[in-house]
Amino acid sequence: MDIRPAQEIWTAALGELQIGVSKPNYRTWLEKTIGLSYQDNEFIVGVPNPFIAEYLDKNQRSLIEKTLIGLTQRDINVIFQVDGRYQNSGSSYGDQGEIPIALAQSPNFNSRYTFASFVVGSCSSLAHAAALEVARNPGGSHNPLFIYGGVGLGKTHLLQAIGHVALVNHIQVLYVSAEQFTNEFINAIQEKKTREFRHKYRSVDMLLIDDVHFIAGKGQTEESFFHTFDELYNTNRQIVITSDFPPKTLPFIQDRLRSRFEWGLVTGVQPPDLETRLAILQAKAKDKGVNVTLDVLELIAQRAQRNVRELEGYLNRVIAFATLVRTAITPKLAAQALEDIASKKAKSPSITPSLIIETVARSFQLSPLYLKSRRRDRETALARQVAMYLTKQETNCSLAQIGIELGNRDHSTVIHACKKIESHIDSSPELKRKILDIQQRIYSELNTGNY
């Protein structure tokens, strides 16, 4: 098969994998991968570096092959191959040593994320209007602009759309994720280049920060961002921030930062309603140059209700399936293409505190009862804190509920545990990899139906 089907199949696979794994897992290991070729049941996936190739081969091969087999209905052998196009890209993927402190001021925007391509609905009209006003009048009344909402609802799209307008108007703009800001800050300290770091972030006319909740609980990083914020704000330079949470409920953030986030305009984006989902699907299909009838789009819109990423993933799956079987896209074909996802949603259990506790205990070679007990040796205490951290990350349990699950501990103990793990993840690659491995085991248990 030629390269086009490989790209289409892999896009569909990513849409499904994005639904099945956690956001940190997806962003760290899968987001920058591409389908290179598919021939004789051998599927080659392009990855940015050998570290990611090794991780995917050891930890996610079975899940990826299962997903591809479901899409192609054929046996698949996956090969992870470093793609030369990623060389010198500056992408770190969690390896702080690979992040140069003096990055070029290239904003690295996605060309698709413009105001023209953003589909406005009742769920996003205020956020869109505010973003447009900031783009037209940076440093004005909406400074800072804080946009919050769930995963895949368009926050990053609006953030980068502002950046595109700034570029056209020759405004010096810097777009980074809070994770990149954190990694560069740590690297600057290690290499004694904090002066260069400060200059980079405090000399721009517009700073766009994605997923600011990532810095929560990271004391020195928060301190650095606080002073960066003040420097830019006090000189009327525009700051735009996105987060999964509104400022009032941002966990573990300093009160002085929380109050500054509320100085300008705080606006949210909500899951799209049916009409908006249909409009988004029509726009996506048009961008792909594929003619999809309204009845097919309605079927997809009814099944994908959570966010824009899910919508695009479902649409990609339908298009890829039609390409593979060489037939027109009909409601019957779309229903067939999405059948596996529907059955998985119906049968697949959600992540529970019990599953997390058992998986963490197994990873630390301890009994789950130890995590609920009063044992205080170092290994048990660390495992218990990891279980609290992951339960907070992967479930909707309240802090009080988490404390009850882990031996009737109070919510302040849970807060302390989560803060401790968050701070140690930055300084301990070993702990970070262990937690990622535990997350992968949790999702593997769900995907294989062993739980």
Sine and cosine of phi, psi and omega as CSV:
sin_phi,cos_phi,sin_psi,cos_psi,sin_omega,cos_omega
0.00,0.00,0.48,-0.88,-0.01,-1.00
-0.99,0.12,-0.04,-1.00,-0.16,-0.99
-0.95,0.30,-0.44,0.90,-0.05,-1.00
-0.89,0.45,-0.76,0.65,0.07,-1.00
-0.85,0.53,-0.60,0.80,0.01,-1.00
-0.87,0.49,-0.68,0.74,0.01,-1.00
-0.91,0.42,-0.68,0.74,-0.03,-1.00
-0.92,0.39,-0.68,0.74,0.01,-1.00
-0.89,0.45,-0.70,0.72,-0.05,-1.00
-0.93,0.36,-0.59,0.81,0.08,-1.00
-0.87,0.49,-0.68,0.73,0.05,-1.00
-0.90,0.43,-0.65,0.76,0.02,-1.00
-0.89,0.45,-0.67,0.74,0.02,-1.00
-0.89,0.46,-0.61,0.79,0.05,-1.00
-0.86,0.51,-0.63,0.78,0.01,-1.00
-0.97,0.23,-0.66,0.75,0.00,-1.00
-0.90,0.44,-0.57,0.82,-0.01,-1.00
-0.90,0.44,-0.51,0.86,0.04,-1.00
-0.97,0.24,-0.53,0.85,-0.16,-0.99
-1.00,-0.03,-0.24,0.97,-0.01,-1.00
-0.86,-0.51,0.24,-0.97,-0.01,-1.00
-0.94,0.34,0.37,-0.93,0.00,-1.00
-0.86,0.51,-0.73,0.68,0.03,-1.00
-0.87,0.49,-0.64,0.77,0.02,-1.00
-0.89,0.47,-0.72,0.70,-0.03,-1.00
-0.90,0.44,-0.73,0.68,-0.05,-1.00
-0.92,0.40,-0.58,0.82,-0.06,-1.00
-0.97,0.25,-0.67,0.74,-0.20,-0.98
-0.93,-0.36,-0.42,0.91,-0.18,-0.98
-0.89,-0.46,-0.42,0.91,-0.20,-0.98
-0.85,0.53,-0.61,0.80,-0.09,-1.00
-0.99,-0.16,0.25,0.97,0.03,-1.00
-1.00,0.07,0.38,-0.93,0.02,-1.00
-0.63,-0.78,0.37,-0.93,0.09,-1.00
-1.00,0.05,0.89,-0.45,-0.07,-1.00
-1.00,-0.01,-0.74,0.67,-0.01,-1.00
-0.36,-0.93,0.38,-0.92,0.02,-1.00
-0.58,-0.81,0.94,-0.34,-0.06,-1.00
-0.45,-0.89,0.71,-0.71,0.04,-1.00
0.81,0.59,0.71,0.71,0.03,-1.00
0.90,0.43,0.21,0.98,0.06,-1.00
-0.96,-0.29,0.87,-0.49,-0.05,-1.00
-0.93,-0.37,0.86,-0.51,-0.03,-1.00
-0.98,-0.21,0.84,-0.55,0.02,-1.00
-0.97,-0.25,0.82,-0.58,0.03,-1.00
-0.99,0.12,0.74,-0.68,0.00,-1.00
-0.79,-0.61,0.37,-0.93,-0.08,-1.00
-0.95,0.32,-0.51,0.86,-0.08,-1.00
-0.41,-0.91,0.26,-0.97,-0.05,-1.00
-0.89,0.46,-0.50,0.87,-0.02,-1.00
-0.89,0.46,-0.70,0.71,0.02,-1.00
-0.93,0.38,-0.63,0.77,0.04,-1.00
-0.85,0.52,-0.70,0.72,-0.01,-1.00
-0.91,0.41,-0.68,0.73,-0.03,-1.00
-0.90,0.44,-0.74,0.67,-0.02,-1.00
-0.89,0.46,-0.62,0.78,-0.01,-1.00
-0.90,0.44,-0.65,0.76,-0.08,-1.00
-0.99,0.12,-0.54,0.84,-0.21,-0.98
-0.91,-0.41,-0.42,0.91,-0.10,-1.00
-0.79,-0.61,0.16,0.99,-0.02,-1.00
-0.84,0.54,-0.76,0.65,-0.09,-1.00
-0.89,0.46,-0.67,0.74,0.01,-1.00
-0.91,0.42,-0.68,0.73,-0.02,-1.00
-0.92,0.39,-0.70,0.71,0.00,-1.00
-0.90,0.43,-0.62,0.78,0.03,-1.00
-0.89,0.46,-0.65,0.76,0.02,-1.00
-0.91,0.42,-0.69,0.72,-0.01,-1.00
-0.93,0.37,-0.61,0.79,0.05,-1.00
-0.89,0.45,-0.64,0.77,0.04,-1.00
-0.89,0.45,-0.55,0.84,-0.01,-1.00
-0.98,0.19,-0.62,0.78,-0.11,-0.99
-0.99,-0.15,-0.29,0.96,-0.08,-1.00
0.86,0.50,0.52,0.85,0.04,-1.00
-0.67,-0.74,0.40,-0.92,0.12,-0.99
-0.90,0.43,0.65,-0.76,-0.07,-1.00
-0.74,-0.67,0.70,-0.71,0.18,-0.98
-0.91,-0.41,0.89,-0.46,-0.08,-1.00
-1.00,-0.05,0.69,-0.72,0.10,-0.99
-0.84,-0.54,0.77,-0.63,0.02,-1.00
-0.99,-0.15,0.87,-0.50,-0.13,-0.99
-0.79,-0.61,0.74,-0.67,0.02,-1.00
-0.91,0.41,0.79,-0.61,-0.03,-1.00
-1.00,-0.08,0.85,-0.52,-0.08,-1.00
-0.86,0.50,-0.38,0.92,-0.02,-1.00
-0.91,0.41,-0.31,0.95,-0.02,-1.00
-1.00,0.04,-0.15,0.99,-0.02,-1.00
-0.89,0.46,0.64,-0.77,0.00,-1.00
0.89,0.46,0.40,0.91,-0.01,-1.00
-0.99,0.13,-0.29,0.96,-0.01,-1.00
0.99,0.17,0.11,0.99,0.01,-1.00
-0.98,0.22,0.68,-0.73,-0.12,-0.99
-0.98,-0.20,-0.63,0.78,-0.03,-1.00
0.80,0.60,0.69,0.72,0.13,-0.99
1.00,-0.01,-0.18,0.98,0.01,-1.00
-1.00,-0.05,0.98,-0.20,-0.13,-0.99
-0.88,0.47,-0.48,0.88,-0.04,-1.00
-0.93,0.38,-0.30,0.95,-0.04,-1.00
-1.00,0.01,-0.05,1.00,-0.08,-1.00
-1.00,-0.07,0.94,-0.33,0.05,-1.00
-0.95,0.32,0.67,-0.74,-0.06,-1.00
-0.95,0.31,-0.58,0.81,-0.05,-1.00
-1.00,-0.09,0.85,0.52,0.04,-1.00
-0.87,0.49,0.57,-0.82,0.11,-0.99
-0.88,0.48,0.44,-0.90,-0.08,-1.00
-0.98,0.21,0.29,0.96,0.06,-1.00
-0.89,0.46,0.82,-0.57,-0.06,-1.00
-0.95,0.32,-0.31,0.95,0.04,-1.00
0.85,0.53,0.73,0.69,-0.02,-1.00
-0.99,0.14,0.48,-0.88,0.12,-0.99
-0.99,0.14,0.83,-0.56,-0.09,-1.00
-0.90,0.44,-0.33,0.94,-0.02,-1.00
-0.99,0.14,-0.30,0.95,-0.10,-0.99
-1.00,-0.01,0.98,0.22,0.02,-1.00
-0.85,-0.52,0.21,-0.98,0.06,-1.00
-0.90,0.43,-0.55,0.83,-0.03,-1.00
-0.90,0.43,-0.52,0.85,-0.05,-1.00
-1.00,-0.08,-0.03,1.00,0.00,-1.00
-1.00,0.09,0.83,-0.55,0.00,-1.00
-1.00,0.03,0.90,-0.44,-0.07,-1.00
-1.00,0.01,0.76,-0.65,0.10,-1.00
-0.75,-0.66,0.02,-1.00,0.01,-1.00
-0.87,0.49,-0.43,0.90,-0.02,-1.00
-0.96,0.26,-0.27,0.96,-0.11,-0.99
-0.70,-0.72,0.14,0.99,-0.13,-0.99
-0.90,0.44,-0.67,0.74,-0.02,-1.00
-0.93,0.38,-0.70,0.72,0.01,-1.00
-0.89,0.46,-0.65,0.76,0.02,-1.00
-0.90,0.44,-0.72,0.70,-0.01,-1.00
-0.89,0.46,-0.66,0.75,0.01,-1.00
-0.91,0.41,-0.68,0.73,0.01,-1.00
-0.89,0.46,-0.65,0.76,0.00,-1.00
-0.91,0.42,-0.65,0.76,0.02,-1.00
-0.90,0.43,-0.65,0.76,0.03,-1.00
-0.90,0.43,-0.65,0.76,0.01,-1.00
-0.90,0.44,-0.60,0.80,-0.02,-1.00
-0.99,0.16,-0.52,0.85,-0.09,-1.00
-0.70,-0.72,0.93,0.37,-0.04,-1.00
-0.90,0.44,0.63,-0.78,0.00,-1.00
0.99,0.16,0.14,0.99,-0.04,-1.00
-1.00,0.02,-0.73,-0.68,-0.14,-0.99
-0.96,0.28,-0.46,0.89,-0.04,-1.00
-0.99,-0.15,0.90,0.43,0.00,-1.00
-0.72,-0.70,0.91,-0.41,0.01,1.00
-0.98,0.18,0.32,-0.95,0.20,-0.98
-0.98,-0.20,0.82,-0.57,-0.04,-1.00
-0.89,-0.46,0.91,-0.42,-0.02,-1.00
-0.94,-0.35,0.82,-0.57,-0.01,-1.00
-0.81,-0.58,0.36,-0.93,0.03,-1.00
0.29,-0.96,0.15,-0.99,-0.04,-1.00
-0.93,0.35,0.01,-1.00,-0.04,-1.00
-0.92,0.39,0.69,-0.73,0.15,-0.99
0.96,0.29,0.43,0.90,-0.04,-1.00
-0.97,-0.23,-0.01,1.00,0.09,-1.00
0.94,-0.35,0.15,0.99,-0.01,-1.00
-0.88,0.47,-0.75,0.66,-0.01,-1.00
-0.91,0.42,-0.59,0.81,0.04,-1.00
-0.85,0.53,-0.76,0.65,0.00,-1.00
-0.91,0.42,-0.64,0.77,0.00,-1.00
-0.87,0.50,-0.72,0.69,-0.02,-1.00
-0.96,0.27,-0.49,0.87,0.07,-1.00
-0.88,0.48,-0.65,0.76,0.09,-1.00
-0.86,0.51,-0.69,0.72,-0.01,-1.00
-0.89,0.46,-0.62,0.79,0.01,-1.00
-0.89,0.46,-0.67,0.74,0.03,-1.00
-0.90,0.43,-0.64,0.77,0.02,-1.00
-0.87,0.49,-0.67,0.75,0.01,-1.00
-0.89,0.47,-0.69,0.72,0.01,-1.00
-0.87,0.49,-0.58,0.82,-0.02,-1.00
-1.00,-0.01,0.22,0.98,0.06,-1.00
0.85,0.53,0.61,0.80,0.09,-1.00
-1.00,-0.06,0.72,-0.70,0.00,-1.00
-0.96,0.28,0.95,-0.32,-0.12,-0.99
-0.84,-0.53,0.59,-0.81,0.04,-1.00
-0.78,-0.62,0.84,-0.54,0.04,-1.00
-0.92,-0.40,0.83,-0.56,0.05,-1.00
-0.57,-0.82,0.39,-0.92,0.18,-0.98
-0.99,0.13,0.39,-0.92,0.05,-1.00
-0.89,0.45,-0.48,0.88,0.05,-1.00
-0.91,0.42,-0.68,0.73,0.04,-1.00
-0.91,0.42,-0.67,0.74,0.05,-1.00
-0.83,0.56,-0.72,0.69,-0.01,-1.00
-0.89,0.46,-0.74,0.67,-0.04,-1.00
-0.90,0.45,-0.65,0.76,0.02,-1.00
-0.92,0.39,-0.60,0.80,0.03,-1.00
-0.90,0.44,-0.71,0.70,0.02,-1.00
-0.88,0.47,-0.68,0.73,0.01,-1.00
-0.90,0.44,-0.61,0.79,0.01,-1.00
-0.89,0.45,-0.65,0.76,0.04,-1.00
-0.90,0.43,-0.72,0.70,-0.02,-1.00
-0.88,0.47,-0.61,0.79,-0.06,-1.00
-0.99,-0.12,0.11,0.99,0.00,-1.00
0.83,0.55,0.73,0.68,0.00,-1.00
-0.82,-0.57,0.61,0.80,-0.04,-1.00
-0.92,0.40,-0.48,0.88,0.02,-1.00
-0.90,0.43,-0.70,0.71,0.03,-1.00
-0.90,0.45,-0.63,0.77,0.02,-1.00
-0.87,0.49,-0.76,0.66,-0.01,-1.00
-0.87,0.49,-0.67,0.74,-0.01,-1.00
-0.88,0.47,-0.68,0.73,-0.03,-1.00
-0.86,0.51,-0.72,0.70,-0.12,-0.99
-1.00,0.04,-0.35,0.94,-0.08,-1.00
-0.96,-0.28,0.07,1.00,-0.01,-1.00
-0.97,-0.26,-0.01,1.00,-0.05,-1.00
-1.00,0.05,0.29,-0.96,0.05,-1.00
-1.00,0.02,-0.39,0.92,-0.02,-1.00
-0.56,-0.83,0.77,-0.64,0.03,-1.00
-0.89,-0.46,0.84,-0.55,0.01,-1.00
-0.92,-0.39,0.89,-0.45,-0.07,-1.00
-0.90,-0.44,0.87,-0.50,-0.01,-1.00
-0.99,-0.13,0.64,-0.77,0.07,-1.00
0.84,0.54,0.83,0.56,-0.09,-1.00
-0.90,0.44,-0.35,0.94,0.01,-1.00
-0.87,0.49,-0.28,0.96,0.00,-1.00
-0.89,0.45,-0.48,0.88,-0.06,-1.00
-1.00,0.08,-0.12,0.99,-0.05,-1.00
-0.86,0.50,0.73,-0.68,0.02,-1.00
0.99,0.11,-0.06,1.00,0.00,-1.00
-0.98,-0.18,1.00,-0.02,-0.22,-0.98
-0.75,0.66,-0.85,0.53,-0.07,-1.00
-0.92,0.39,-0.60,0.80,0.02,-1.00
-0.91,0.41,-0.68,0.73,0.06,-1.00
-0.86,0.51,-0.67,0.74,0.01,-1.00
-0.87,0.49,-0.70,0.71,0.01,-1.00
-0.90,0.43,-0.68,0.74,-0.01,-1.00
-0.92,0.38,-0.58,0.81,0.04,-1.00
-0.85,0.53,-0.74,0.67,-0.02,-1.00
-0.94,0.34,-0.57,0.82,0.08,-1.00
-0.89,0.45,-0.72,0.70,0.03,-1.00
-0.83,0.55,-0.77,0.63,-0.05,-1.00
-0.88,0.48,-0.67,0.74,-0.01,-1.00
-0.87,0.49,-0.72,0.70,-0.02,-1.00
-0.94,0.33,-0.70,0.72,-0.05,-1.00
-0.90,0.44,-0.69,0.72,-0.06,-1.00
-0.93,0.36,-0.25,0.97,0.05,-1.00
-0.93,-0.37,0.38,0.93,0.10,-0.99
0.85,0.52,0.55,0.84,0.09,-1.00
-0.99,-0.15,0.60,-0.80,-0.20,-0.98
-0.97,0.26,0.67,-0.74,0.09,-1.00
-0.82,-0.57,0.77,-0.64,0.08,-1.00
-0.80,-0.61,0.74,-0.68,-0.13,-0.99
-0.76,-0.65,0.63,-0.77,0.16,-0.99
-0.85,-0.52,0.42,-0.91,0.01,-1.00
-0.34,-0.94,0.39,-0.92,0.11,-0.99
-0.96,0.28,-0.26,0.97,-0.09,-1.00
-0.81,-0.59,0.53,-0.85,0.16,-0.99
-0.94,0.34,0.37,-0.93,-0.06,-1.00
-0.80,0.60,-0.63,0.78,-0.07,-1.00
-0.89,0.46,-0.49,0.87,-0.05,-1.00
-0.93,-0.37,0.19,0.98,0.06,-1.00
-0.88,0.48,0.86,-0.51,-0.05,-1.00
-0.97,0.25,0.65,-0.76,0.17,-0.98
0.89,0.45,0.39,0.92,0.02,-1.00
-1.00,-0.09,0.53,-0.85,0.03,-1.00
-0.90,0.44,0.62,-0.79,-0.04,-1.00
-0.87,0.49,-0.60,0.80,-0.03,-1.00
-0.93,0.37,-0.54,0.84,0.08,-1.00
-0.95,0.30,-0.68,0.73,0.00,-1.00
-0.83,0.56,-0.70,0.72,-0.02,-1.00
-0.92,0.40,-0.60,0.80,0.01,-1.00
-0.92,0.39,-0.58,0.81,0.04,-1.00
-0.87,0.48,-0.40,0.92,-0.04,-1.00
-0.99,-0.11,0.07,1.00,-0.03,-1.00
-0.92,0.38,-0.57,0.82,-0.04,-1.00
-0.99,-0.15,-0.88,-0.48,0.00,-1.00
-0.88,-0.47,0.77,-0.64,0.09,-1.00
-0.94,-0.33,0.83,-0.56,-0.02,-1.00
-0.63,-0.78,0.52,-0.85,-0.07,-1.00
-0.90,-0.43,0.32,-0.95,0.17,-0.99
-0.88,-0.48,0.67,-0.74,-0.06,-1.00
-0.93,-0.37,0.27,-0.96,0.08,-1.00
-0.84,0.55,0.65,-0.76,-0.08,-1.00
-0.94,0.35,0.60,-0.80,0.10,-1.00
-0.98,0.22,0.05,-1.00,-0.11,-0.99
-0.86,0.51,-0.71,0.71,-0.02,-1.00
-0.88,0.48,-0.67,0.74,0.01,-1.00
-0.93,0.38,-0.63,0.78,0.03,-1.00
-0.88,0.48,-0.65,0.76,0.05,-1.00
-0.90,0.45,-0.69,0.73,0.00,-1.00
-0.89,0.45,-0.64,0.77,0.02,-1.00
-0.90,0.44,-0.71,0.71,0.00,-1.00
-0.89,0.45,-0.65,0.76,0.04,-1.00
-0.88,0.48,-0.68,0.74,0.01,-1.00
-0.91,0.41,-0.67,0.74,0.00,-1.00
-0.90,0.43,-0.69,0.73,0.00,-1.00
-0.89,0.45,-0.65,0.76,0.03,-1.00
-0.89,0.45,-0.67,0.74,0.03,-1.00
-0.87,0.50,-0.56,0.83,-0.02,-1.00
-0.99,0.11,-0.09,1.00,0.00,-1.00
0.94,0.34,0.50,0.87,-0.05,-1.00
-0.89,-0.45,0.73,-0.68,0.03,-1.00
-1.00,0.04,0.93,-0.36,0.00,-1.00
-0.85,-0.52,0.82,-0.58,-0.07,-1.00
-0.95,0.31,0.34,-0.94,-0.08,-1.00
-0.89,0.46,-0.59,0.81,-0.02,-1.00
-0.91,0.41,-0.54,0.84,0.07,-1.00
-0.94,0.34,-0.70,0.72,0.00,-1.00
-0.89,0.46,-0.61,0.79,0.03,-1.00
-0.90,0.43,-0.63,0.78,0.04,-1.00
-0.88,0.47,-0.70,0.71,0.01,-1.00
-0.91,0.42,-0.68,0.73,-0.03,-1.00
-0.90,0.44,-0.55,0.84,0.02,-1.00
-0.94,0.35,-0.53,0.85,-0.07,-1.00
-1.00,0.00,-0.49,0.87,0.01,-1.00
-0.96,-0.29,0.97,-0.22,-0.13,-0.99
-0.88,-0.48,-0.14,0.99,-0.18,-0.98
-0.99,0.11,-0.71,0.70,-0.08,-1.00
-0.30,-0.95,0.07,-1.00,-0.06,-1.00
-0.93,0.36,-0.59,0.81,0.00,-1.00
-0.89,0.46,-0.66,0.75,0.03,-1.00
-0.90,0.44,-0.67,0.74,0.04,-1.00
-0.84,0.55,-0.76,0.64,-0.03,-1.00
-0.91,0.42,-0.62,0.79,0.03,-1.00
-0.88,0.47,-0.68,0.73,0.02,-1.00
-0.91,0.40,-0.68,0.73,0.02,-1.00
-0.89,0.46,-0.70,0.72,0.02,-1.00
-0.87,0.49,-0.63,0.77,0.00,-1.00
-0.90,0.44,-0.69,0.73,0.01,-1.00
-0.89,0.45,-0.71,0.70,0.00,-1.00
-0.89,0.46,-0.70,0.71,0.00,-1.00
-0.90,0.44,-0.64,0.77,-0.01,-1.00
-0.91,0.42,-0.68,0.73,0.02,-1.00
-0.89,0.45,-0.62,0.79,0.03,-1.00
-0.91,0.42,-0.66,0.75,-0.04,-1.00
-0.92,0.39,-0.65,0.76,-0.03,-1.00
-1.00,-0.03,0.01,1.00,0.09,-1.00
0.82,0.57,0.82,0.57,0.01,-1.00
-0.59,-0.81,0.22,-0.98,-0.01,-1.00
-0.95,0.32,0.41,-0.91,0.02,-1.00
-1.00,0.10,0.93,-0.37,0.03,-1.00
-0.85,-0.52,0.27,-0.96,0.07,-1.00
-0.84,0.55,-0.61,0.80,0.01,-1.00
-0.90,0.44,-0.70,0.72,0.02,-1.00
-0.91,0.41,-0.66,0.75,-0.01,-1.00
-0.88,0.47,-0.68,0.73,0.02,-1.00
-0.89,0.46,-0.61,0.79,0.03,-1.00
-0.92,0.39,-0.67,0.74,-0.01,-1.00
-0.90,0.43,-0.54,0.84,-0.06,-1.00
-0.99,-0.13,0.07,1.00,-0.08,-1.00
-0.88,0.47,-0.70,0.72,-0.02,-1.00
-0.87,0.50,-0.67,0.74,-0.02,-1.00
-0.90,0.43,-0.68,0.74,-0.01,-1.00
-0.89,0.46,-0.68,0.74,-0.01,-1.00
-0.93,0.37,-0.59,0.81,0.03,-1.00
-0.91,0.43,-0.66,0.75,0.00,-1.00
-0.90,0.43,-0.60,0.80,-0.05,-1.00
-0.96,0.29,-0.59,0.81,-0.12,-0.99
-0.99,-0.12,-0.46,0.89,-0.15,-0.99
-0.96,0.27,0.81,-0.59,0.06,-1.00
-0.96,0.27,0.41,-0.91,0.05,-1.00
-0.99,0.11,0.25,-0.97,0.03,-1.00
-0.95,0.33,0.76,-0.65,-0.03,-1.00
-0.88,-0.47,0.37,-0.93,0.09,-1.00
-0.83,0.56,-0.60,0.80,-0.01,-1.00
-0.89,0.46,-0.68,0.74,0.03,-1.00
-0.89,0.46,-0.68,0.73,0.00,-1.00
-0.90,0.44,-0.73,0.69,-0.03,-1.00
-0.87,0.49,-0.71,0.71,0.00,-1.00
-0.90,0.43,-0.66,0.76,-0.02,-1.00
-0.93,0.37,-0.68,0.73,0.04,-1.00
-0.89,0.46,-0.72,0.69,-0.01,-1.00
-0.86,0.50,-0.68,0.74,0.02,-1.00
-0.90,0.44,-0.63,0.78,0.00,-1.00
-0.91,0.42,-0.59,0.81,0.00,-1.00
-1.00,-0.02,0.05,1.00,0.00,-1.00
0.85,0.53,0.74,0.67,0.02,-1.00
-0.80,-0.60,0.28,-0.96,0.13,-0.99
-0.98,0.17,0.64,-0.77,0.07,-1.00
-0.83,0.56,-0.48,0.88,0.01,-1.00
-0.90,0.43,-0.51,0.86,0.01,-1.00
-0.88,0.47,-0.62,0.79,-0.05,-1.00
-0.93,0.37,-0.42,0.91,0.01,-1.00
-1.00,-0.09,-0.10,1.00,-0.06,-1.00
-1.00,0.05,-0.14,-0.99,0.04,-1.00
-0.99,-0.15,0.18,0.98,0.04,-1.00
-0.86,0.51,0.65,-0.76,-0.07,-1.00
-0.80,-0.60,0.26,0.97,0.06,-1.00
-0.90,0.43,0.35,-0.94,-0.17,-0.99
-0.85,0.53,-0.71,0.71,-0.06,-1.00
-0.91,0.41,-0.70,0.72,0.00,-1.00
-0.92,0.40,-0.67,0.74,0.00,-1.00
-0.88,0.47,-0.67,0.74,0.02,-1.00
-0.91,0.42,-0.70,0.71,0.01,-1.00
-0.87,0.49,-0.66,0.75,0.01,-1.00
-0.89,0.45,-0.67,0.74,0.00,-1.00
-0.92,0.40,-0.63,0.77,0.05,-1.00
-0.89,0.46,-0.67,0.75,0.02,-1.00
-0.88,0.47,-0.66,0.75,0.04,-1.00
-0.90,0.43,-0.70,0.72,-0.01,-1.00
-0.88,0.48,-0.75,0.67,-0.04,-1.00
-0.93,0.36,-0.57,0.82,0.04,-1.00
-0.90,0.43,-0.61,0.79,0.06,-1.00
-0.92,0.39,-0.63,0.78,-0.04,-1.00
-0.95,0.30,-0.64,0.77,-0.22,-0.98
-0.97,-0.23,-0.11,0.99,0.00,-1.00
-0.77,-0.64,0.10,-1.00,0.05,-1.00
-0.99,-0.16,0.29,0.96,-0.02,-1.00
-0.91,0.42,0.61,-0.80,0.10,-0.99
-0.96,0.27,0.25,-0.97,0.03,-1.00
-0.86,0.50,-0.62,0.79,0.01,-1.00
-0.91,0.42,-0.66,0.75,0.03,-1.00
-0.90,0.44,-0.66,0.76,0.02,-1.00
-0.88,0.48,-0.68,0.73,0.03,-1.00
-0.87,0.49,-0.64,0.77,0.02,-1.00
-0.90,0.43,-0.68,0.73,-0.01,-1.00
-0.89,0.46,-0.53,0.85,-0.04,-1.00
-0.98,-0.20,0.73,0.69,0.15,-0.99
1.00,-0.01,0.51,0.86,0.04,-1.00
0.85,0.52,0.68,0.73,0.07,-1.00
-1.00,0.01,0.44,-0.90,-0.06,-1.00
-0.99,0.15,0.21,-0.98,-0.11,-0.99
-0.91,0.42,-0.47,0.88,0.00,-1.00
-0.92,0.39,-0.54,0.84,0.07,-1.00
-0.91,0.41,-0.63,0.78,0.02,-1.00
-0.91,0.41,-0.69,0.72,0.03,-1.00
-0.86,0.51,-0.73,0.69,0.01,-1.00
-0.86,0.51,-0.70,0.72,-0.02,-1.00
-0.88,0.47,-0.72,0.69,-0.02,-1.00
-0.90,0.44,-0.68,0.73,0.03,-1.00
-0.89,0.46,-0.66,0.75,-0.03,-1.00
-0.90,0.44,-0.71,0.70,0.00,-1.00
-0.91,0.41,-0.67,0.74,0.01,-1.00
-0.86,0.50,-0.65,0.76,0.00,-1.00
-0.95,0.30,-0.58,0.82,-0.03,-1.00
-0.97,0.25,-0.44,0.90,0.02,-1.00
-0.86,0.51,-0.63,0.78,-0.03,-1.00
-0.92,0.38,-0.55,0.83,-0.10,-0.99
-0.98,-0.18,-0.14,0.99,-0.06,-1.00
-0.79,-0.61,1.00,-0.09,0.06,-1.00
-0.84,0.54,-0.55,0.84,-0.01,-1.00
-0.89,0.45,-0.71,0.71,0.01,-1.00
-0.92,0.39,-0.65,0.76,0.00,-1.00
-0.87,0.50,-0.70,0.72,-0.01,-1.00
-0.93,0.36,-0.57,0.82,0.01,-1.00
-0.90,0.43,-0.67,0.74,0.01,-1.00
-0.92,0.39,-0.66,0.75,0.06,-1.00
-0.88,0.48,-0.63,0.78,0.03,-1.00
-0.90,0.43,-0.66,0.75,0.03,-1.00
-0.90,0.43,-0.68,0.73,0.04,-1.00
-0.86,0.51,-0.68,0.74,0.01,-1.00
-0.89,0.45,-0.64,0.77,0.02,-1.00
-0.90,0.44,-0.64,0.77,0.01,-1.00
-0.88,0.48,-0.74,0.67,-0.03,-1.00
-0.94,0.34,-0.53,0.85,0.06,-1.00
-0.91,0.42,-0.64,0.77,0.04,-1.00
-0.87,0.50,-0.67,0.74,-0.01,-1.00
-0.93,0.36,-0.70,0.72,-0.07,-1.00
-0.93,0.37,-0.50,0.86,-0.01,-1.00
-1.00,-0.01,-0.13,0.99,0.02,-1.00
0.95,0.31,0.40,0.92,-0.02,-1.00
-1.00,0.09,-0.04,1.00,-0.04,-1.00
-0.91,-0.42,0.00,0.00,0.00,0.00
